[in-house]
Amino acid sequence: MCQYYAHAFTCKHVSLTFARFCPSASMIQTRCGEREIWQTIRMAESCDECKGGGRIGGENWMQDGSLGIAVNTTGTGCRK
């Protein structure tokens, strides 16, 4: 599983950022499709989406039952 940083915001949203390849994916420099949270970084503020008064929804966000929070599936931050 490739490893990702999870940025946990005070608004309970989490964005994922690619950190490093797993051993099998590193040979071809292509992310494997499986994600593992390597490190969770607690942020001291709300995400940009919530700061702007926007709503969460659409294809970039999903409800992650294990975390109980919405997770950005694009891996590019909180923006759509």
C-alpha positions in Angstrom: 0.0 0.0 0.0 1.3 3.5 -0.9 1.5 5.8 2.0 -0.3 9.2 2.4 -0.4 12.0 4.8 -3.8 12.8 6.3 -4.5 16.4 7.2 -7.2 16.5 9.8 -9.0 19.8 10.1 -11.0 21.2 13.0 -14.1 21.0 10.8 -13.7 17.2 10.8 -12.7 17.0 7.2 -9.5 15.2 6.1 -7.5 15.6 3.0 -5.0 13.0 1.8 -1.6 13.9 0.2 0.6 11.3 -1.4 3.8 10.6 0.7 5.7 7.7 -0.8 5.4 4.6 -3.0 5.1 1.1 -1.6 7.9 -1.3 -2.5 6.0 -2.8 -5.5 4.9 0.6 -6.9 8.3 2.2 -6.4 9.8 0.2 -9.2 7.4 1.6 -11.8 6.9 5.0 -10.0 3.1 4.6 -10.2 0.8 4.6 -7.2 -0.7 1.2 -6.4 -4.5 1.7 -5.8 -4.3 1.0 -2.1 -3.8 3.8 0.5 -2.3 3.6 3.9 -2.3 6.6 6.3 1.4 7.1 7.1 1.0 10.1 9.3 -2.0 12.2 10.5 -1.3 15.9 10.8 -3.8 17.8 13.0 -4.5 21.2 11.5 -5.4 24.2 13.7 -8.2 25.5 11.4 -11.0 24.5 9.1 -10.4 23.4 5.6 -10.6 25.9 2.7 -14.0 24.5 1.7 -15.6 25.2 5.1 -13.9 28.6 5.4 -15.4 29.7 2.2 -18.9 28.6 3.2 -19.0 25.9 0.6 -20.8 22.6 1.0 -19.2 19.2 0.9 -20.5 16.9 -1.7 -19.9 15.6 -5.1 -17.3 13.1 -6.3 -14.3 14.4 -4.3 -15.7 13.6 -0.8 -16.8 10.4 0.8 -17.9 9.4 4.3 -15.3 7.2 5.9 -17.0 5.1 8.6 -13.7 4.1 10.2 -12.8 7.7 10.8 -16.3 9.1 11.1 -15.3 12.1 8.9 -15.5 13.1 5.3 -12.4 12.3 3.3 -11.2 14.0 0.1 -10.6 11.3 -2.4 -8.6 13.4 -4.9 -5.5 13.6 -2.7 -5.1 17.2 -3.7 -6.3 19.0 -0.7 -9.8 20.2 0.3 -10.7 22.1 -2.8 -12.8 20.4 -5.5 
